[in-house]
Amino acid sequence: MKQFVAIRGLRRMEYDVRQEFEQETSPCALRVGLCHLLAYFQSSTSSEARYFALFVPLMNCLRLVIHGFSLATDEGLIKSVTREGKPEELLRGPLFYVLVLIACTLVFWRESPVGIISVAMMCGGDGMADIIGRRFGSMKLPYNQEKSWIGSVSMFTCGFVISIGMLQYYSALGYLQLDWSSAVPGVALIALTATVMESLPITNVVDDNISVPLVSMIAAYLSFGQ
């Protein structure tokens, strides 16, 4: 019964987040919502919580594949998560995004700061960088005119704050034991590394939804070793 209620609640939250997302001009506005939904199920003590946490990204993955290959049409979805309004765009950045969520949930789950920080940097850091950078990013970076100073500052700040918040959350639940005197500067270094990676003019080579979490994972593993 609890699982049934949880699934109904998840569907309602997904609908609410999508409705809000489709009113946004940025294709990254849903990231914070998905991050929240992932954390919602990770707080469960059930041994099956890992698989409940996969529900949203798996459903979104399936939806992106179906509409990316034009097997079905959803103009609202295409408009809300693509930049040029082309269905095939769904098979790039948006699909990479949900695949990273799935990988972090399966591989790292909630006992590893590596997965937690990687998700936080991708969802919160990179997501907010896109939203704020698009709206207020008039001052561009000298080495990348597609990125702005305020976007990079937002990514570092939001990624750092959300990472620390999630680490404290799971520490309070007993899943993590951290030395905060070294954890805080370690997260700051990870956030800085991910921010620099996101700012580089390499989007034609590798998508941010791959490069940012990958660099975050490497930096977090070197900092925390787990």
ChimeraX attribute file (.defattr): number of C-alpha atoms within 10 A of each C-alpha:
attribute: neighborCount
match mode: 1-to-1
recipient: residues
	/A:1	6
	/A:2	7
	/A:3	10
	/A:4	9
	/A:5	10
	/A:6	13
	/A:7	15
	/A:8	12
	/A:9	12
	/A:10	19
	/A:11	14
	/A:12	12
	/A:13	16
	/A:14	18
	/A:15	12
	/A:16	12
	/A:17	18
	/A:18	19
	/A:19	14
	/A:20	13
	/A:21	21
	/A:22	18
	/A:23	12
	/A:24	16
	/A:25	16
	/A:26	21
	/A:27	21
	/A:28	23
	/A:29	24
	/A:30	22
	/A:31	23
	/A:32	20
	/A:33	19
	/A:34	21
	/A:35	17
	/A:36	15
	/A:37	20
	/A:38	21
	/A:39	17
	/A:40	14
	/A:41	20
	/A:42	21
	/A:43	16
	/A:44	14
	/A:45	10
	/A:46	11
	/A:47	8
	/A:48	11
	/A:49	16
	/A:50	20
	/A:51	15
	/A:52	19
	/A:53	24
	/A:54	21
	/A:55	18
	/A:56	19
	/A:57	21
	/A:58	16
	/A:59	11
	/A:60	17
	/A:61	20
	/A:62	13
	/A:63	17
	/A:64	24
	/A:65	17
	/A:66	17
	/A:67	20
	/A:68	21
	/A:69	14
	/A:70	13
	/A:71	9
	/A:72	12
	/A:73	13
	/A:74	13
	/A:75	12
	/A:76	14
	/A:77	19
	/A:78	22
	/A:79	19
	/A:80	21
	/A:81	25
	/A:82	21
	/A:83	13
	/A:84	10
	/A:85	15
	/A:86	14
	/A:87	23
	/A:88	16
	/A:89	19
	/A:90	24
	/A:91	17
	/A:92	14
	/A:93	19
	/A:94	19
	/A:95	20
	/A:96	17
	/A:97	23
	/A:98	23
	/A:99	18
	/A:100	20
	/A:101	24
	/A:102	21
	/A:103	13
	/A:104	22
	/A:105	21
	/A:106	15
	/A:107	11
	/A:108	15
	/A:109	18
	/A:110	22
	/A:111	16
	/A:112	21
	/A:113	30
	/A:114	25
	/A:115	26
	/A:116	26
	/A:117	29
	/A:118	30
	/A:119	29
	/A:120	29
	/A:121	30
	/A:122	30
	/A:123	27
	/A:124	31
	/A:125	32
	/A:126	29
	/A:127	26
	/A:128	27
	/A:129	29
	/A:130	22
	/A:131	20
	/A:132	18
	/A:133	23
	/A:134	17
	/A:135	12
	/A:136	12
	/A:137	19
	/A:138	14
	/A:139	13
	/A:140	16
	/A:141	17
	/A:142	10
	/A:143	10
	/A:144	12
	/A:145	12
	/A:146	15
	/A:147	23
	/A:148	23
	/A:149	18
	/A:150	21
	/A:151	30
	/A:152	27
	/A:153	18
	/A:154	23
	/A:155	31
	/A:156	26
	/A:157	21
	/A:158	22
	/A:159	32
	/A:160	25
	/A:161	20
	/A:162	20
	/A:163	26
	/A:164	20
	/A:165	14
	/A:166	18
	/A:167	27
	/A:168	17
	/A:169	15
	/A:170	20
	/A:171	16
	/A:172	11
	/A:173	12
	/A:174	10
	/A:175	16
	/A:176	16
	/A:177	14
	/A:178	14
	/A:179	9
	/A:180	12
	/A:181	8
	/A:182	11
	/A:183	17
	/A:184	17
	/A:185	13
	/A:186	18
	/A:187	24
	/A:188	18
	/A:189	18
	/A:190	28
	/A:191	30
	/A:192	20
	/A:193	17
	/A:194	29
	/A:195	26
	/A:196	15
	/A:197	18
	/A:198	26
	/A:199	23
	/A:200	14
	/A:201	14
	/A:202	13
	/A:203	13
	/A:204	7
	/A:205	8
	/A:206	12
	/A:207	16
	/A:208	22
	/A:209	23
	/A:210	15
	/A:211	18
	/A:212	25
	/A:213	28
	/A:214	17
	/A:215	20
	/A:216	29
	/A:217	23
	/A:218	15
	/A:219	22
	/A:220	25
	/A:221	16
	/A:222	13
	/A:223	18
	/A:224	16
	/A:225	11
	/A:226	12
